[in-house]
Amino acid sequence: MRKSLRLRNRSDFSRVYRHGKSFANHQFVVYWFSKKEVERFRLGVSVSKKVGNAVVRNRMRRLVKEIVRHHETEIADGLDMVFIVRKGALAMEYKELEKSALHVLRKAKLLKASRK
């Protein structure tokens, strides 16, 4: 995923948490905040220490970024999003994670096809 599409500042994360909407399933929680001045969407990934040690957390973060990278053309523009990984995602293979991430995005109406 390109660096320009990442949320990095604490203030950006806080704005999304405070003013955004959320949707969840057993593996992920997605918070989003509509921001029209942003040309594309921006993504932040959060993994709690409850999920595992640093190696596990970084692996989950990389997997989520890779899933979003593969589907970035399908995700609606003008959004700041934060994915929170839950413990349920640990036991899943990549394809199952991808299916679950797309499910949560579809239910939250963050995919271009579901926005129409």
C-alpha positions in Angstrom: 0.0 0.0 0.0 1.3 3.4 -0.9 2.5 5.7 1.9 0.2 8.5 0.7 -2.8 6.2 1.5 -1.9 5.7 5.2 -3.2 7.3 8.3 -0.2 8.0 10.6 -1.0 10.8 13.0 -2.7 10.3 16.3 -5.0 13.2 15.6 -6.2 11.5 12.4 -7.0 8.3 14.3 -8.7 10.2 17.0 -10.9 12.1 14.5 -12.0 8.8 12.9 -12.8 7.2 16.3 -14.6 10.3 17.7 -16.6 11.5 14.7 -16.8 8.4 12.5 -19.1 5.5 12.2 -18.2 1.8 12.7 -19.2 -1.7 11.7 -17.8 -5.0 13.0 -17.7 -8.7 12.6 -15.8 -11.4 14.6 -12.5 -10.6 13.0 -12.5 -6.9 12.3 -13.9 -3.5 13.3 -13.8 -0.8 10.7 -14.3 2.9 11.6 -14.7 5.4 8.8 -15.0 9.1 8.5 -16.0 10.8 5.3 -13.5 13.4 4.3 -14.3 15.0 0.9 -11.1 16.9 0.5 -9.1 13.6 0.4 -8.8 12.4 -3.2 -8.6 8.7 -2.3 -9.2 6.8 0.9 -6.6 6.6 3.7 -6.2 3.6 5.9 -4.9 3.0 9.4 -4.5 -0.4 11.0 -4.7 -1.0 14.7 -3.9 -4.3 16.5 -4.1 -4.5 20.2 -1.5 -6.2 22.5 -4.2 -8.6 23.5 -4.0 -10.1 20.0 -0.4 -11.3 20.4 3.2 -10.3 20.6 4.9 -7.8 18.2 5.6 -10.4 15.5 1.9 -11.5 15.4 0.6 -7.9 15.5 2.9 -6.8 12.6 2.0 -9.9 10.6 -1.7 -9.1 11.0 -1.1 -5.4 10.1 0.8 -6.5 6.9 -2.0 -8.9 5.9 -4.7 -6.2 6.3 -2.7 -3.7 4.2 -2.1 -6.4 1.5 -5.9 -7.2 1.4 -6.7 -3.5 1.0 -4.0 -3.0 -1.6 -5.5 -5.8 -3.7 -9.0 -4.2 -3.5 -8.1 -0.5 -3.4 -10.0 0.1 -6.7 -13.2 -1.2 -5.2 -13.0 0.9 -2.0 -14.9 4.3 -2.1 -12.9 7.5 -2.2 -12.9 10.4 0.2 -12.7 8.3 3.4 -10.4 7.9 6.3 -10.7 4.3 7.6 -9.2 2.5 10.6 -9.2 -1.3 10.7 -9.0 -2.9 14.1 -8.0 -6.5 14.1 -9.6 -8.8 16.7 -8.4 -12.1 18.1 -10.7 -14.1 15.9 -8.5 -13.2 12.9 -5.5 -15.1 14.2 -6.5 -18.6 13.3 -7.6 -17.7 9.8 -5.8 -18.2 6.5 -5.3 -15.3 4.0 -8.3 -16.1 1.9 -10.6 -16.3 4.9 -9.2 -12.9 6.2 -9.8 -11.4 2.8 -13.4 -12.6 2.7 -14.0 -11.3 6.2 -12.5 -7.9 5.4 -14.6 -7.5 2.3 -17.6 -8.6 4.2 -17.2 -5.9 6.8 -16.5 -3.3 4.1 -19.6 -4.4 2.2 -21.8 -4.3 5.3 -20.5 -0.8 6.1 -21.2 0.3 2.5 -17.6 1.3 1.9 -17.2 -0.5 -1.5 -18.0 1.4 -4.6 -20.5 -1.2 -5.8 -22.5 -1.0 -2.6 -22.5 2.8 -2.5 -24.8 3.1 -5.5 
